[in-house]
Amino acid sequence: MRQIRILWVDDEVGVLRSHILYLKEKGFETDTCQSGNDAINMVREKAYDIIFLDEYMPGLSGIETLRRIKAIRPSIPVVMITKSEEEDIMDAAIGSQIADYLIKPVKPQQILLSLKRILDIDDIVTRQTTSVFREEFGSITDMISSASTFEQWSDLYRKLAFWQGELIRSSDTGMREVLRMQDSDANRAFGKYISNNYIRWISTDASDRPLISPAVMSKKIFPLIRKNAPLFFIVVDNMRLDQWLTMAGDLSQIMRTVSEELYLSILPTTTQYSRNALFAGLMPAAIDELMPEYWINENDEEGKNINEEKLLGKNLQRAGITCKWSYNKISSDTDGRTLNDKITQLIANDLNVVVYNFVDMLSHARTEIGLIRDMTGDEASWLSLTHSWFIHSPLLELLRLVSARGARVVITTDHGSIKVQKPVRVVGDRQTSVNLRYKTGRNLDYNARDLFEITSPGKVGLPMTNITSKYIFACGNDFLVYPNNYNQIVSYYRDSFQHGGISLYEMMLPLITLEPL
């Protein structure tokens, strides 16, 4: 094991002999110097693992030395040691990204504890996380085998999403693989649950039907609309529960969670169907029947979501709601910042609907751009990339602006996505839809045991292009592939994130209500 190298910067080095000897006995190599300039030169010449830095020294102060060291080696952890507990000094040190902060006199054991906390944090987190996850493994397995209601599936999915985020911080790849296997088992079982219940839920007024896409506006948004009490309804396209959880921590400093629940996306879990249904308050077949000018068919070349604002307006009209409202679609940072510049105008509205397309665009980019695909090879890196976007996005800034003005927020999505692995052969004619997670057409040939089929689309609110049309859906992490160029297509799309089919990630969608702190 490589010996850890420490640099200790203090103008009173002589009083540190006992500390240096103690660290040597513990296996640490420690260099010392008495000024900030010496420390900067030593950092340039030698690679240190950690620096202990005194605040009060002749010449350069500890804070200034810290800033210059960070300019040379930004990632090196620095522990600030000072006689003062003054708040401004502490704030300045923390603002310069110190790793720890100790007040003199410092005992050797405190130094050792700080070293352990900083240098061994990954191992500590891994051991602790792995230990707890081992205890949870049996519980998750039992939940997968026994889940039979939407509430039970919601609890299971929350637990899986939680551990997805927790194991990101762990270096134990074995535990990640165990979770991946459990995740796969859960999605296969969820596919059976949906196959057994979906048609009944949609075609009848079933008492156990969960909240589905067309009911979200009427049941969760319209009741919150108040005059002179602005409400922001933000739909992040293609956002999964685990992605939301990576964002939630950054919002905890500016907004309080009032409620957090899951609703069920309709099938197909694509923007064309699920988001149009969300805003229209109607199933796709009803949109096509009642407002044919607003429904774009599968084979039409027009954009499939160009009428969302009109569908939302009709929904409000049917509900008898008269209010000041706006609809805003954000497809770039420029769009987002332009919207933020209109915050005064937005706050004057009773309802502001904002659609953020970035996560969906990122998903498509991951499939099409090799560099992004290489950067996000596993779920952990995929979540990390989503989180990185969010903390630098105009969406987070919008939420800060909204919170500062006392407005309420509901955040949700229209569907999620899943990383596909297993190809399933399907044969269709030229009119068959091209999505990899579902197909619709009239001449489909497939093994019914491999997927979920809807042979009477009208019964479940889906449009029919002709009288013999049917829909088929991939379950779990399967994806549907034609025999033509089979190996090439499989190689290109395997491990890509897709949506349209049946999985926890695509169908179980977060719905969060927030208010300012």
N, C-alpha and C positions, 0 to 999 in steps of 0.2 A: 504493500500500500504506500502511495506517494506521501512524503512528509509535507505537512502543511507549513507554509511560510507566512510569518506574521511580520509586519512593520509597525513598530510602536514609536509614535512621535510625541515627545514631551520634553520641555526645556529642563525638567528636573529628573533626568534619566537615572541619576544616582539612587533615588528613592524607590526605583522599580526593580532592584536586584532580586528581591525575594519573589516578585512576580515572574521575572524572567526564569529563575531557577525552577519555579513551580511548573511553568509551561514546558521547560526542557524535560523535566521528569515525566510529563504527560505526552512527550513525543513531538512537541512543536518546535520548529526552528524560528527563532525570533531575532530580528535586526532592530536596532534602535537608532534614533537621531534626535537632535534637539531643536530643529527649526523647520518651518514650512518649506523654505527653499531647498534644504537638504532632502526633505521627504519627496519633493517633486522630482529632484534629480535621481533619487534612488528608485522611484517608481518607473522612470524612463529606462533605467538600466537593468532592472530585475523584476521578474514576475512574482508578485505577492498574491496570496489568497485572500488576505484580509488586512485592514489597517486599523489600529487604535490611535486616535488623534485627539490631542489635548486642545481645548479651545483657546486658553490664554497662553500665548508664547510671544517672545520678542520678535519683532518684524511682522511677518505675515500672521494674521489671526488664523485660528483653526477653521473658521467658516470660509475664509478666502482660500486657504490651503485646500480645503475640501473641494471647492469649485474648480480649482486648477487641476487637482488630481482626477476629478471626474471628466474633465476635458481631455485628459490623456487616456484614461481607462474607465469609461463610463460604467462598466459592469462590476467593478471591484467593490465589495462591501466595505463600508467604513463605519466604525463605531466611534461616536463622539464622546469624549470624556471631559467634564468640566466641573468647576467648583460651584458654578452658578445654576440656579433653577429658574432664572428669569425667562418669562414666556417668550419674549421676542427672540432670544437666542435659540430657544428650542424650536420655534417656528421657522427660523432661518435654516437651522440644521435639517429639520424635516423636509423643508422645501427643496433642499439640495439632495434629497434622496439618501439620507443616512440609513444604515441597516439597524442600528441600535443607538441608545442614548443612555449613558451612565453618569452618575453624580459621584464626585470624589467625597470621601476616600473610598476607593474601590478595593474590594477583597479579591484575592486570587480565585476563589470559588465563583465570584460573579463573572470574572473574565471567562472562566471555563464554561459557565452556563451560556454566556453570550456566544461563544465560539460554537458550542453544540447547537444552539438554536439557529444560528445563521448557516453554518457549514453542513450540518447534518439534517437540515430541514426536509430535504427530499426523502432521505431514508426514514426519518421519523414519520412523515406523512404516509409513505408507502406502507410501513409496518402497521401503523394505526388503521389506515384505510383497509388494508388487506385483512386485518384481524376482524374488523367490524363486518366487512363484506362476507367473510366466511360464515359468520353467525347469521347473516341475512339470506345466504344461499338457499337454505332449506325452506325458509319462509316464502321466498320468491317462487321456488319450485312448487310448493303447495298452492300458492295463489294461481299459478298458471293452470294447474290441473282442476281447480275448483271454481274458477271465475265463471259466473253464469248470468250476471246482471251488468248493466252499464256502469253502475256505481262500483262494482267489484273490478271491472276492467279499468275504470278510471284510477282506482287505488293502485292497481298493479302497474299501469303505465306511468303514473307519477313516480313510483318507486324505481322503475327501470330508468326513467329519465334522470332522476336524482343521482343514481349510481353512475350513469353515463358521465355526468359532470364531475362526480367525486373521483372517479378513476382516471380522469384526465391528469390530476395532480400526482398520481401514483406512477412510479416507474416499473411496477409489476405487470409486465405484459401478459403473464399467465392469468392474472385475475381479469384483465380486459378480455382475454379470449373466453374465459368462463362466462363473463357477462354477455359476450357476443352470442354464445351458444344459447344462453337462456333467452336472450332477445329473439333469436330465431325461433325457438320453441314457442314463445309467447305469440309471435306474429302468425305462426301456423295455426295455433289454437284460436286466435282472434279471427282468422279467416273462416274457420268453421262456425264460430259464433255469429258472424255477419251473414254467412250463407244460410244459416238456419232461421234468421230473424228479419233480415232487411226487407224482403218483399212484403212480409206481414206488417211491418212497421209503416211502410209507405202506402200500402194499398188499403189499410184499415185504420181506424182510430184506436190503435192499440194502447192500452193503459200503461204499458212499460216502454213506450217509444221515447227515446231520449230527445233532447233538444236537437233539431236538425237545421241545416243551413237556412231554409226559407222562413223559419220562425224566429231567428236571432233578432232581427230588427224589431219586430212587433213585441216580443217578450222581454228583450233586454235593453234595447236602445230607446224606443219610443217612450216608455214610461219614465225615462230620465230627462226628457226634454222639458225645460222650464224657460219661461220668459226671463230675460236678463240674468240667466245663469248658464253661461256657455258650456257646451259639451263637445268634446272632440272624440270622434269615433275613428280610430286608426286601424287600418287593415294592412298588415305586413304580408304581402303575397308569399306563399310557400314557406311559412315559418312553423317549425316544429316546436313541441313543448320543450325539448332539451335546449333548443336555441333560445327560446324565451327565458329559460332559467339563467342562461349566461348573461342576459341583458338585465334581469330583474335586480341583481345586486347593485348595479350602477344607478338604478332609479331609486333605491331605498333612501338615498340622501336628499331627494327632492320631492318624492311622492309616497303616500301611504297606500298600501293595498287594501281596498275595501272588500273585494271578493275575488276569488280565483276559481274558476270551474272549467270543465271541458264540455264541448258540444261535438256533435257528430256531423262530419261532412257528408253530403249526398254523394252518390256515385253517378258518373265518374268523378274522381277527385282531381279535376283539372279546373283551371280558371274559367274556361268557357261555361262549364256547368255550375260549379260550386259558387263562384263569385256572382254570376248573374242571378242565381237563385237567392243568394244572400241579400243582394240589394233589391231585387224585385219582390221578395217575399212570396215567391211562387216557384213551383217546380218547373224545370225547363219546358216540359210539354205544355204547361199552362201558359207560359210566356209565348210560346210559338202559336198557340191557339188564340189567345186574347190580344196579343200585340205582335203579330207576325213581322211587322216592320222592324222590330227591335231584336228579333232572334236571328242569328247568323248560323247557317247550317255547317256541318263538318266540312263539306267539300267546297264551300264558298271561299274565295280568296280574301275577303275582307277580314279585318281584325275581329276576333270573336268577342271582344269586350268594349266595343266602341260606344255602346248605348247604356252603360252603367248609370250615368247621371240621369238619363231619362227614366230608366227603370226605378231608380230611387225616388224620383219625383212622383211617379205614378203610385208607388207604395205609400208615400206620405199622404197623397191625395185620397187613396182608398181608406186610410186610417183616420181621415178627417183632421189631420194635423196641419195647422197653418203656423208657420214659424219662419224666421230668417235662417237660411241654411246655405251651405256651399259644398261643392264637390271638387276635390283636388287630387290629381294623379301625379305622383312623383316617380320619375324614371332616371333621374340623374342628380348629382350633388347640386348642380346649378338650379334645377327645379326646386330642390329642397330649400336652398338658401333664398331663392326668390319668394317662396311661400313664407319663410320665417320673417322676411322683411315686411310682410303684410299682417303681422301679428295684431296690430291695433284694429285693423279691419275685421280680422277673424274673430276677435274677442267680442265684437259687436253682434255677432251671429248667435242664434240659439243652438245651432248644430253645425259642426264642421266635420265633413267626412274626408279622410285623407287615405289614399291608397299608396303604399310604398312598395315599389316593384323590385327593390335591390336584391333581396334574398333569392327570388326566383331567377333574376338575371345572373346572379352568382352561380346558381345551380347549373344553368345552361352553359355558362362560361367554363365551368369545371369539366363538362363533357367535351367541349369543343377546343379548349386551349390546354395543350399538354403541360405547360408550366404550372397552371393552377391545379391541374389534376395531380401532378407530382407533389405539389406542396400540401395537398389535402388527401393523403392516401388513406387515412383512417378517420373514424368518427371524431376522435379527439382533435385532430388538426382542422377538421371541418368546422367544429364548434368554435375553435379558437379563431379561425378566420372570420366567422360571423360576428363574434364578440369584438374583434378588432375593428371591423367595419362600424359596428354600432357606436363604440365609444368615440369615434372620430366623425360620426355622421351628423348631418343637419337634423336628423330625427331626434337625436338626444338633445340637441340645442332647442328644437321646437318644444320638447317636453319641459325643458327648463323655463322657457318663456311662458308656456301655458301655466305651469305651476306657480310661477311668480305673480301671475295675474289672477290666481284663485280659481282657475277653471278645472273641471273634472275631465277625466279621460277614460275611455274604454279601448283596450287594445286586443285585437284578435288577428286571425288569418282566415284565408278561404280554404286552404288545404296544406298538407305537408308533403314530404317526399321520403323515399327510402332508397338505400343503396342496393342495387339489384345484383344478383349473383347467378341465378339458375335460369337458363333459357328454356322456353316451352314452345314447341313448334305449332304454328297456326297457318292455315292456308286460306287465302281470301282473294276476291277479284279486285279490279282496279278501283272500285268504289269503296273499298274497305279503308277505315281510318288508319292513320299511321302511328298513333300513340303506342308506346311499348308496354304500357300497363293495362290498357283496355283496347278492345276493337269493337267496332260496330259496322254492320254490313248485312247483306242478304245471303251470301254464299260462303259462309265461314265453315271450315272443316277443322276439327280439333278433338282432343280427348277430353271429354267432359269432366273426368276425374281430376284433371290438372288445374281446373279453374272454376270460377263461379259464373253461371250463365243466367241471363234474363231473356227468355224467349218471347215474353209479352211486354215490350217496353212501356206501352201505354198504361199498364197497371201500376207502374212505379214512377210515373211522371216523366218519362223520357220520350223525346221526339222520335218519330219513325220516318225514315226517308222513303220507305215503301212498305207494303203490307207484310213482307217476310223478313223485315229487319230484326236483328237481335243484337244484344250486347254481351260481351264476355269480359271477365276481369281476372287479372293475375292476382294471386294471393301471396302473402309472405314476401320473400325477396325474389320471386320469379319475374321474368320479363318475356314478352311474346315476340317471336321471331319467325319471319317467313323462311321457307326452305331456300329461296334464292339468296345467293351470297351469304349463306348461313354462318359459316365460320368467320367471315370478315365482320359481319354485323355483331356477332357474339363477342368477338375480341374487342371491338370498338366500344360497345356499351356496357359490358360487364364492369362492375364496380362504379358505375355512374349513378347519380341520384336522379330518380324518375318519380313521376306521380301520375295518378289516374286510376290506380287499383285499390286493393284492400290491404291495409296494414294499420297498425296502431299509429305509426308516424304520419300517414296520409289522412286518416279519418278522425282521430281523436285530437281535437283542436283547442288550444288555450283561449280562454275568454276572461280578461282581467279588467276589473274596474279599479281606478286609482283616483285619489284626490290629493291636493297639496298638503304638505305637512303643516 
